[in-house]
Amino acid sequence: MITAQQARELAGPTFDERVEEQLEFAYEQIKTAAEKKNRKTILTSDFWTRGGYSGTDEYKAAVKQLEELGYTVRFFYEELQFVNMYTIVEW
């Protein structure tokens, strides 16, 4: 037998929780970059690379929230010998 709480833990975070978790990661990266007097940061975690490449709903929701806060967000993709892809956040 499995309880509802155990089932929730096994299922992992909901859509909104996953987006919020990834935004918290982005905010930490933004703050670190800003403290170093930079005007942009590059997000390279799986969410910000594969999500951007695939255009997932979660990725789009996270980008929308960043843009609503005044950030410029764009996805970078370059295919050479290896593929470079990441999300750039500028302010």
C-alpha positions as a printed Julia matrix, in Angstrom:
91×3 Matrix{Float64}:
  0.0    0.0     0.0
  1.16   3.54   -0.77
 -0.12   6.71    0.86
 -1.08   9.84   -1.06
  1.95  11.64    0.41
  4.27   8.87   -0.8
  2.67   9.0    -4.25
  3.22  12.78   -4.43
  6.87  12.34   -3.48
  7.34   9.64   -6.12
  5.64  11.74   -8.8
  7.94  14.7    -8.16
  7.11  18.36   -8.46
  4.08  19.62  -10.36
  4.34  21.81  -13.45
  4.26  25.04  -11.42
  6.72  23.7    -8.85
  9.19  22.66  -11.57
  8.98  26.07  -13.2
  9.42  27.83   -9.85
 12.41  25.63   -9.01
 14.08  26.49  -12.3
 13.34  30.18  -11.86
 14.98  30.09   -8.43
 18.08  28.63  -10.1
 17.98  31.39  -12.73
 17.58  34.12  -10.09
 20.66  32.81   -8.26
 22.66  32.88  -11.5
 21.4   36.39  -12.31
 22.31  37.67   -8.86
 25.79  36.16   -9.02
 26.41  37.66  -12.46
 25.06  41.08  -11.43
 27.29  41.12   -8.34
 30.23  40.66  -10.74
 28.98  43.71  -12.71
 27.83  41.61  -15.67
 24.68  42.42  -17.67
 23.88  38.86  -18.73
 24.15  35.26  -17.66
 24.09  31.99  -19.52
 21.9   29.17  -18.21
 23.18  25.74  -19.18
 21.25  23.29  -17.02
 19.17  20.63  -18.74
 15.95  22.61  -18.26
 17.41  25.71  -19.94
 19.03  23.79  -22.83
 16.75  20.89  -23.73
 13.66  22.8   -22.69
 14.64  25.68  -24.95
 15.5   23.41  -27.83
 12.23  21.5   -27.54
 10.14  24.56  -26.66
  8.48  22.83  -23.71
  5.55  24.47  -21.97
  7.56  24.66  -18.76
 10.41  26.46  -20.53
  8.0   28.9   -22.16
  6.34  29.6   -18.8
  9.71  30.28  -17.15
 10.8   32.59  -19.99
  7.49  34.45  -19.79
  7.97  35.08  -16.07
 11.52  36.36  -16.59
 10.37  38.65  -19.4
  7.56  40.0   -17.22
 10.26  41.04  -14.74
 12.02  43.01  -17.5
 14.69  40.52  -18.57
 15.52  39.79  -22.2
 15.63  36.03  -22.73
 16.81  34.22  -25.84
 17.77  30.71  -26.74
 21.15  30.16  -28.42
 21.8   27.21  -30.72
 24.95  26.63  -32.76
 25.89  23.42  -34.54
 29.58  23.08  -35.35
 31.67  20.02  -34.53
 29.62  19.93  -31.34
 26.29  21.53  -30.56
 26.25  24.57  -28.3
 22.89  25.47  -26.86
 21.86  27.48  -23.84
 19.58  30.25  -22.66
 20.87  33.81  -22.36
 19.28  36.17  -19.85
 20.14  39.87  -20.18
 19.23  42.95  -18.16
